[in-house]
Amino acid sequence: MTADASVIADLDRLELVYEEMACDPELADTAVFCEAYGVPLEQSANAILVASRKPEGHHAVCVVLANTRLDVNGVVRKRLGVRKASFASAELTKELTGQEIGGVTIFGLPDGIPVWVDKRVFDHDWVVVGAGSRSAKIRLDPAQLRDLDGFEIVEGLAREQ
């Protein structure tokens, strides 16, 4: 098994330059993946679905470097315009994105889910993101994301750990 077909189709439709990296599904979680495959944490970008709790029904996929922490209770909550927000459950993530935790990515998402990318992601000439499955990752130059429809660069989306 490799990257999700809808993810590859989206990457190709967007004419992005990327490298698909095979990954043992048991090693898909970020810290373990980075150690096993020699990828620096600061060049691994996690895509995280967040969901509002009060009121329910607001979502966004946030992209932050693995050596930072998503500011869910500050920046994310305010941007969603809700009183409470949190990381979406594995079940809700699968239901809304069709992707499993450990493989969530910013490509192949259903229409209507905004993608917010922490500005620090663009400090690198390449990053690794999920590929829609736990069996692969995508390596690409994040500069390619700057002008994509539905993607927004957000200063301070993440904090240092």
Residue frames as a rotation matrix with the C-alpha (Angstrom) as fourth column:
MET 1
0.580 0.814 0.000 0.00
0.814 -0.580 0.000 0.00
0.000 0.000 -1.000 0.00
THR 2
-0.588 -0.766 0.261 1.20
0.777 -0.624 -0.081 3.52
0.225 0.156 0.962 -0.78
ALA 3
-0.933 0.249 -0.261 -0.20
-0.146 -0.922 -0.357 7.03
-0.330 -0.295 0.897 -0.76
ASP 4
-0.077 0.987 0.139 -3.95
0.344 0.158 -0.926 7.43
-0.936 -0.024 -0.352 -1.06
ALA 5
-0.362 -0.051 0.931 -4.97
0.925 0.101 0.366 7.66
-0.113 0.994 0.011 -4.74
SER 6
0.683 0.674 0.283 -7.01
0.696 -0.717 0.027 10.84
0.221 0.178 -0.959 -4.17
VAL 7
0.614 -0.564 -0.552 -3.95
0.117 -0.626 0.771 12.50
-0.780 -0.538 -0.319 -2.59
ILE 8
-0.458 -0.806 0.374 -1.73
0.481 0.130 0.867 11.63
-0.748 0.577 0.329 -5.58
ALA 9
-0.016 0.539 0.842 -4.46
0.986 -0.133 0.103 12.80
0.167 0.832 -0.529 -7.97
ASP 10
0.898 0.354 -0.261 -4.69
0.414 -0.881 0.230 16.12
-0.148 -0.314 -0.938 -6.11
LEU 11
0.184 -0.922 -0.340 -0.90
0.122 -0.322 0.939 16.59
-0.975 -0.214 0.054 -6.11
ASP 12
-0.566 -0.385 0.729 -0.80
0.711 0.220 0.668 15.89
-0.417 0.897 0.149 -9.85
ARG 13
0.373 0.789 0.488 -3.80
0.909 -0.417 -0.021 18.13
0.187 0.452 -0.873 -10.57
LEU 14
0.900 -0.065 -0.431 -2.03
0.146 -0.887 0.438 20.96
-0.411 -0.457 -0.789 -8.73
GLU 15
0.747 -0.654 0.122 1.13
0.194 0.040 -0.980 20.20
0.636 0.756 0.156 -10.74
LEU 16
0.737 -0.496 0.459 3.25
-0.658 -0.371 0.655 20.05
-0.155 -0.785 -0.600 -7.59
VAL 17
0.072 -0.804 -0.590 6.73
-0.420 0.513 -0.749 18.57
0.905 0.302 -0.301 -7.53
TYR 18
0.453 0.146 0.879 6.90
-0.885 0.192 0.424 15.90
-0.107 -0.970 0.216 -4.83
GLU 19
-0.570 -0.574 -0.588 8.47
-0.533 0.803 -0.266 12.63
0.625 0.162 -0.764 -3.81
GLU 20
0.661 0.749 0.054 6.38
-0.582 0.465 0.667 9.77
0.474 -0.472 0.744 -2.45
MET 21
-0.523 -0.826 0.211 8.14
-0.751 0.330 -0.572 8.00
0.402 -0.458 -0.793 0.43
ALA 22
0.190 0.543 -0.818 7.06
0.008 0.832 0.554 4.48
0.982 -0.112 0.154 1.38
CYS 23
-0.431 -0.238 0.871 6.52
-0.818 -0.304 -0.488 4.04
0.381 -0.922 -0.064 5.11
ASP 24
-0.750 0.197 -0.631 5.96
0.382 0.908 -0.172 1.06
0.539 -0.370 -0.756 7.35
PRO 25
0.134 0.908 0.397 2.44
0.022 -0.403 0.915 1.70
0.991 -0.114 -0.074 8.77
GLU 26
0.597 0.026 -0.802 3.74
0.755 0.317 0.573 0.79
0.269 -0.948 0.170 12.24
LEU 27
-0.354 -0.830 -0.432 6.22
0.878 -0.454 0.152 3.69
-0.322 -0.325 0.889 11.93
ALA 28
-0.088 0.398 0.913 3.79
0.775 -0.549 0.314 6.33
0.626 0.735 -0.260 10.61
ASP 29
0.838 0.398 -0.373 3.41
0.545 -0.617 0.568 8.38
-0.004 -0.679 -0.734 13.80
THR 30
0.883 -0.386 0.269 5.61
-0.189 -0.815 -0.548 11.47
0.431 0.433 -0.792 13.58
ALA 31
0.447 -0.768 0.458 8.29
-0.850 -0.205 0.485 10.94
-0.278 -0.606 -0.745 16.23
VAL 32
0.301 -0.284 0.910 8.74
0.025 0.957 0.290 7.28
-0.953 -0.065 0.295 15.34
PHE 33
0.859 0.063 0.508 8.75
0.501 0.100 -0.860 8.04
-0.105 0.993 0.054 11.60
CYS 34
0.822 -0.555 0.131 11.34
-0.490 -0.805 -0.335 10.79
0.291 0.211 -0.933 11.96
GLU 35
0.232 -0.754 0.615 13.64
-0.742 0.271 0.613 8.58
-0.628 -0.599 -0.496 14.00
ALA 36
0.350 -0.034 0.936 13.25
0.248 0.967 -0.057 5.53
-0.903 0.253 0.347 11.74
TYR 37
0.636 0.014 0.772 13.69
0.770 0.066 -0.635 7.41
-0.060 0.998 0.031 8.46
GLY 38
-0.330 -0.914 -0.236 16.16
0.896 -0.382 0.225 10.11
-0.296 -0.137 0.945 9.51
VAL 39
0.009 0.416 0.909 13.82
0.580 -0.743 0.334 13.07
0.814 0.525 -0.248 8.96
PRO 40
-0.930 -0.359 -0.078 14.46
0.276 -0.542 -0.794 16.03
0.243 -0.760 0.603 11.30
LEU 41
-0.265 0.873 -0.409 11.40
0.882 0.048 -0.468 16.91
-0.389 -0.485 -0.783 13.42
GLU 42
-0.200 0.160 -0.967 11.63
-0.003 -0.987 -0.163 20.51
-0.980 -0.030 0.198 12.19
GLN 43
-0.740 -0.032 -0.671 11.12
-0.655 -0.193 0.731 19.25
-0.153 0.981 0.122 8.62
SER 44
-0.778 0.620 -0.104 8.14
0.586 0.775 0.236 17.05
0.227 0.123 -0.966 9.39
ALA 45
-0.816 0.547 0.184 4.85
-0.553 -0.833 0.024 18.92
0.167 -0.083 0.983 9.02
ASN 46
-0.821 0.571 0.034 1.83
0.481 0.721 -0.498 17.50
-0.309 -0.392 -0.866 10.83
ALA 47
-0.649 0.743 0.163 -1.64
-0.339 -0.475 0.812 18.01
0.681 0.472 0.560 9.38
ILE 48
-0.913 0.308 -0.268 -4.16
0.378 0.388 -0.841 18.07
-0.155 -0.869 -0.471 12.23
LEU 49
-0.286 0.897 0.336 -7.93
0.321 -0.241 0.916 18.28
0.903 0.370 -0.219 11.92
VAL 50
-0.987 0.077 -0.140 -9.41
0.105 -0.350 -0.931 20.53
-0.120 -0.934 0.337 14.57
ALA 51
-0.327 0.944 0.054 -13.08
0.562 0.148 0.814 20.64
0.760 0.296 -0.578 15.47
SER 52
-0.571 0.229 0.788 -15.19
-0.593 -0.780 -0.203 23.06
0.568 -0.583 0.581 17.43
ARG 53
-0.775 0.351 -0.526 -17.04
0.573 0.742 -0.349 21.81
0.268 -0.571 -0.776 20.49
LYS 54
0.070 0.798 -0.598 -19.10
0.808 -0.397 -0.436 24.89
-0.586 -0.452 -0.673 21.34
PRO 55
0.485 0.864 0.136 -20.77
-0.673 0.468 -0.574 25.26
-0.559 0.186 0.808 18.91
GLU 56
-0.085 -0.460 0.884 -20.08
0.237 0.852 0.466 22.05
-0.968 0.249 0.037 16.98
GLY 57
0.664 0.468 0.583 -19.59
0.568 0.191 -0.800 21.84
-0.486 0.863 -0.139 13.24
HIS 58
0.850 -0.462 -0.252 -16.59
-0.526 -0.752 -0.397 24.09
-0.006 0.471 -0.882 12.55
HIS 59
0.691 -0.623 0.367 -13.41
0.481 0.775 0.410 22.44
-0.540 -0.107 0.835 11.24
ALA 60
0.734 -0.565 -0.375 -10.00
-0.673 -0.537 -0.508 23.23
0.086 0.626 -0.775 9.77
VAL 61
0.753 -0.648 -0.111 -6.86
0.645 0.761 -0.066 21.29
0.127 -0.022 0.992 8.95
CYS 62
0.858 -0.513 0.020 -3.84
-0.488 -0.802 0.346 22.93
-0.161 -0.306 -0.938 10.55
VAL 63
0.706 -0.697 -0.126 -0.28
0.464 0.589 -0.662 22.29
0.535 0.408 0.739 9.41
VAL 64
0.788 -0.484 0.381 2.52
-0.616 -0.612 0.496 22.77
-0.006 -0.625 -0.780 11.92
LEU 65
-0.033 -0.890 -0.455 6.10
-0.569 0.391 -0.723 21.57
0.822 0.235 -0.519 12.21
ALA 66
0.484 0.255 -0.837 6.58
0.307 0.846 0.436 18.57
0.819 -0.468 0.331 14.50
ASN 67
-0.472 -0.698 -0.539 8.89
0.790 -0.063 -0.610 20.53
0.391 -0.713 0.582 16.79
THR 68
-0.861 0.303 0.409 6.11
-0.392 -0.907 -0.154 23.04
0.324 -0.293 0.899 17.51
ARG 69
-0.733 0.668 -0.128 2.70
0.588 0.527 -0.613 22.85
-0.342 -0.525 -0.779 19.20
LEU 70
-0.451 0.670 0.590 -0.61
0.508 -0.351 0.787 23.88
0.734 0.654 -0.182 17.60
ASP 71
-0.992 0.127 -0.003 -2.25
-0.081 -0.648 -0.757 26.78
-0.098 -0.751 0.653 19.47
VAL 72
-0.566 0.823 -0.042 -5.72
0.635 0.468 0.614 25.24
0.525 0.321 -0.788 19.62
ASN 73
0.090 0.668 -0.738 -7.04
0.984 -0.176 -0.039 27.29
-0.156 -0.723 -0.673 22.54
GLY 74
-0.226 -0.220 -0.949 -5.76
0.190 -0.965 0.179 30.61
-0.955 -0.140 0.260 21.18
VAL 75
-0.713 -0.185 -0.676 -5.25
-0.530 -0.488 0.693 31.19
-0.458 0.853 0.250 17.47
VAL 76
-0.936 0.344 -0.071 -7.30
0.204 0.699 0.686 28.21
0.285 0.627 -0.725 16.22
ARG 77
-0.338 0.851 -0.403 -10.29
0.876 0.128 -0.466 28.83
-0.345 -0.510 -0.788 18.48
LYS 78
-0.187 0.228 -0.956 -10.38
0.003 -0.973 -0.232 32.52
-0.982 -0.046 0.181 17.52
ARG 79
-0.837 -0.178 -0.517 -10.01
-0.493 -0.165 0.854 31.82
-0.237 0.970 0.050 13.79
LEU 80
-0.795 0.602 -0.068 -12.86
0.525 0.741 0.418 29.30
0.302 0.296 -0.906 13.96
GLY 81
-0.585 0.568 0.579 -14.94
-0.495 -0.816 0.300 31.89
0.642 -0.111 0.758 15.82
VAL 82
0.360 0.690 -0.628 -15.97
0.098 0.641 0.761 29.45
0.928 -0.335 0.163 18.54
ARG 83
0.634 -0.055 0.771 -15.78
-0.734 -0.356 0.578 29.20
0.243 -0.933 -0.266 22.32
LYS 84
0.226 -0.545 0.808 -14.15
-0.509 0.641 0.574 25.74
-0.831 -0.541 -0.132 22.44
ALA 85
0.666 -0.118 -0.737 -12.06
-0.660 0.369 -0.655 23.76
0.349 0.922 0.168 19.95
SER 86
0.279 -0.603 0.747 -9.92
-0.531 0.552 0.643 20.65
-0.800 -0.576 -0.166 20.17
PHE 87
-0.786 -0.527 -0.323 -8.10
-0.589 0.482 0.648 18.06
-0.186 0.700 -0.690 18.11
ALA 88
0.252 0.881 -0.400 -10.69
-0.934 0.329 0.137 16.03
0.253 0.339 0.906 16.21
SER 89
0.285 -0.078 0.955 -11.04
-0.485 0.848 0.214 12.41
-0.827 -0.525 0.204 17.28
ALA 90
-0.795 -0.587 0.151 -9.62
-0.227 0.519 0.824 9.67
-0.562 0.621 -0.546 15.08
GLU 91
-0.333 0.762 0.555 -13.19
0.767 0.562 -0.310 8.71
-0.548 0.323 -0.771 14.15
LEU 92
0.640 0.577 -0.507 -14.20
0.225 -0.772 -0.594 12.25
-0.734 0.266 -0.624 13.15
THR 93
-0.148 -0.788 -0.598 -10.93
-0.600 -0.410 0.687 12.71
-0.786 0.460 -0.412 11.27
LYS 94
-0.853 -0.146 0.501 -11.58
0.211 0.782 0.587 9.55
-0.478 0.606 -0.636 9.24
GLU 95
0.044 0.976 0.215 -15.23
0.802 0.093 -0.589 10.52
-0.595 0.198 -0.779 8.68
LEU 96
0.686 0.289 -0.668 -14.48
0.020 -0.925 -0.379 14.07
-0.727 0.247 -0.640 7.45
THR 97
0.127 -0.756 -0.642 -11.18
-0.839 -0.428 0.337 13.57
-0.529 0.495 -0.689 5.61
GLY 98
0.921 0.177 -0.346 -11.22
-0.334 0.817 -0.470 9.89
0.199 0.549 0.812 4.69
GLN 99
0.101 -0.980 -0.170 -7.72
-0.270 0.138 -0.953 9.72
0.958 0.142 -0.251 6.21
GLU 100
0.692 0.068 -0.719 -6.30
0.565 0.569 0.597 7.97
0.450 -0.819 0.355 9.27
ILE 101
0.866 -0.475 0.154 -4.32
-0.451 -0.610 0.652 9.60
-0.216 -0.634 -0.742 12.06
GLY 102
0.131 -0.900 0.415 -0.67
0.067 0.426 0.902 9.15
-0.989 -0.091 0.116 11.13
GLY 103
-0.486 -0.266 0.832 -1.46
0.809 0.224 0.544 9.74
-0.331 0.938 0.106 7.48
VAL 104
0.577 0.781 -0.240 -3.58
0.642 -0.615 -0.457 12.91
-0.504 0.110 -0.857 7.50
THR 105
-0.586 -0.765 0.266 -2.50
0.758 -0.402 0.513 15.33
-0.286 0.503 0.816 4.82
ILE 106
-0.322 0.382 -0.866 -3.49
-0.096 -0.924 -0.371 18.60
-0.942 -0.037 0.334 3.21
PHE 107
-0.737 0.038 -0.675 -4.20
-0.676 -0.059 0.735 17.05
-0.011 0.998 0.069 -0.18
GLY 108
-0.728 0.499 -0.470 -7.26
0.127 0.772 0.623 15.15
0.674 0.394 -0.625 -1.33
LEU 109
-0.862 0.433 -0.264 -9.45
0.238 -0.115 -0.965 16.80
-0.448 -0.894 -0.004 1.29
PRO 110
-0.044 0.921 0.388 -13.17
0.998 0.056 -0.020 17.33
-0.040 0.386 -0.922 0.71
ASP 111
-0.383 0.010 0.924 -14.21
0.346 -0.926 0.153 20.82
0.857 0.378 0.351 -0.39
GLY 112
0.534 0.701 0.472 -15.04
-0.061 -0.525 0.849 23.22
0.843 -0.482 -0.238 2.40
ILE 113
0.785 -0.364 -0.501 -12.31
0.596 0.220 0.772 22.28
-0.171 -0.905 0.390 4.89
PRO 114
0.851 -0.505 0.144 -9.90
-0.415 -0.815 -0.405 25.22
0.322 0.285 -0.903 5.14
VAL 115
0.516 -0.791 -0.329 -6.17
0.801 0.582 -0.140 24.51
0.302 -0.191 0.934 5.39
TRP 116
0.925 -0.277 0.260 -4.15
-0.351 -0.887 0.301 26.78
0.147 -0.370 -0.917 7.68
VAL 117
0.527 -0.824 -0.211 -0.38
0.654 0.551 -0.518 26.50
0.543 0.135 0.829 7.42
ASP 118
0.745 -0.346 -0.571 1.89
0.371 -0.496 0.785 27.85
-0.555 -0.796 -0.241 10.14
LYS 119
0.898 -0.374 -0.233 4.29
-0.437 -0.686 -0.582 30.39
0.058 0.625 -0.779 8.64
ARG 120
0.155 -0.906 0.394 7.31
-0.761 0.145 0.632 28.47
-0.630 -0.398 -0.667 10.03
VAL 121
0.526 0.081 0.847 6.64
0.308 0.910 -0.278 25.62
-0.793 0.407 0.453 7.59
PHE 122
0.957 -0.080 0.279 7.97
0.244 -0.300 -0.922 27.92
0.158 0.951 -0.267 4.86
ASP 123
0.611 -0.787 0.084 11.34
-0.695 -0.483 0.532 28.33
-0.378 -0.384 -0.843 6.61
HIS 124
-0.105 -0.618 0.779 12.52
-0.110 0.786 0.609 25.07
-0.988 -0.021 -0.151 4.99
ASP 125
-0.463 -0.109 -0.880 13.28
-0.862 -0.175 0.475 24.09
-0.206 0.978 -0.013 1.42
TRP 126
-0.379 0.471 -0.797 11.52
-0.262 0.771 0.581 20.75
0.888 0.429 -0.168 1.97
VAL 127
-0.427 0.322 0.845 9.14
-0.862 0.138 -0.487 19.17
-0.273 -0.937 0.219 4.45
VAL 128
-0.911 0.230 -0.342 7.48
0.104 0.931 0.350 15.79
0.399 0.284 -0.872 4.81
VAL 129
-0.395 0.868 0.302 3.68
-0.909 -0.322 -0.263 15.64
-0.131 -0.379 0.916 5.11
GLY 130
-0.257 0.414 0.873 1.22
-0.139 0.878 -0.457 12.78
-0.956 -0.239 -0.168 5.30
ALA 131
-0.918 -0.087 -0.388 0.06
-0.395 0.102 0.913 10.98
-0.040 0.991 -0.128 2.17
GLY 132
-0.089 0.988 -0.126 -3.51
-0.938 -0.041 0.344 10.10
0.335 0.148 0.931 3.17
SER 133
0.790 0.249 -0.560 -2.51
-0.068 0.943 0.324 6.66
0.610 -0.218 0.762 4.47
ARG 134
0.763 -0.528 0.372 -0.17
-0.449 -0.019 0.894 5.30
-0.465 -0.849 -0.251 7.11
SER 135
0.607 -0.482 0.632 1.88
0.567 0.820 0.080 3.59
-0.556 0.310 0.771 4.37
ALA 136
0.009 -0.613 0.790 3.49
0.924 -0.298 -0.241 6.64
0.383 0.732 0.564 2.77
LYS 137
0.218 -0.011 -0.976 4.60
0.465 -0.878 0.113 10.24
-0.858 -0.478 -0.186 3.24
ILE 138
0.700 0.009 0.714 5.07
0.663 -0.378 -0.646 13.08
0.264 0.926 -0.271 0.76
ARG 139
-0.092 -0.774 -0.626 8.25
0.675 -0.511 0.533 15.17
-0.733 -0.374 0.569 0.60
LEU 140
0.358 0.241 0.902 7.92
0.867 -0.444 -0.225 18.54
0.347 0.863 -0.368 -1.12
ASP 141
-0.828 -0.539 0.152 9.06
0.484 -0.826 -0.288 22.16
0.281 -0.165 0.945 -1.16
PRO 142
-0.197 0.827 -0.527 6.49
0.858 -0.115 -0.500 24.02
-0.474 -0.551 -0.687 0.98
ALA 143
-0.717 -0.085 -0.692 6.91
-0.139 -0.955 0.262 27.17
-0.683 0.284 0.673 -1.13
GLN 144
-0.924 0.381 0.006 4.61
0.122 0.282 0.952 25.41
0.361 0.881 -0.307 -3.62
LEU 145
-0.328 0.839 -0.434 1.73
0.943 0.318 -0.099 25.76
0.055 -0.442 -0.895 -1.12
ARG 146
-0.824 -0.149 -0.547 1.81
0.341 -0.901 -0.267 29.57
-0.453 -0.407 0.793 -0.97
ASP 147
-0.741 0.498 -0.451 -0.78
-0.638 -0.732 0.239 30.33
-0.212 0.465 0.860 -3.64
LEU 148
-0.878 0.433 -0.205 -3.02
0.302 0.832 0.465 27.27
0.372 0.346 -0.861 -3.53
ASP 149
-0.215 0.900 0.380 -6.77
-0.536 -0.434 0.724 27.86
0.816 -0.048 0.576 -3.25
GLY 150
0.719 0.636 -0.279 -8.09
-0.074 0.470 0.880 27.04
0.691 -0.612 0.385 0.20
PHE 151
0.177 -0.750 -0.637 -4.65
0.933 0.334 -0.133 27.28
0.313 -0.571 0.759 1.83
GLU 152
0.790 0.061 0.610 -3.87
-0.070 -0.979 0.189 30.16
0.609 -0.192 -0.770 4.16
ILE 153
-0.252 -0.921 -0.296 -0.54
0.521 0.129 -0.844 31.01
0.816 -0.367 0.447 5.78
VAL 154
0.801 0.579 0.155 -1.07
0.122 -0.411 0.904 31.84
0.586 -0.705 -0.399 9.46
GLU 155
-0.291 -0.873 0.392 1.53
-0.268 -0.319 -0.909 33.59
0.918 -0.370 -0.141 11.61
GLY 156
-0.661 -0.092 0.744 1.64
-0.739 -0.088 -0.668 32.12
0.127 -0.992 -0.010 15.13
LEU 157
0.348 0.810 -0.471 -0.56
-0.672 0.566 0.477 29.09
0.653 0.151 0.742 14.40
ALA 158
0.622 -0.248 -0.743 1.93
0.507 0.851 0.141 27.06
0.597 -0.464 0.654 16.42
ARG 159
0.781 -0.410 0.471 4.11
-0.618 -0.619 0.484 27.76
0.093 -0.669 -0.737 19.42
GLU 160
-0.240 -0.913 -0.330 7.57
-0.627 0.406 -0.666 26.51
0.741 0.047 -0.669 20.30
GLN 161
0.609 0.418 -0.674 7.47
0.162 0.767 0.621 23.36
0.777 -0.487 0.399 22.44
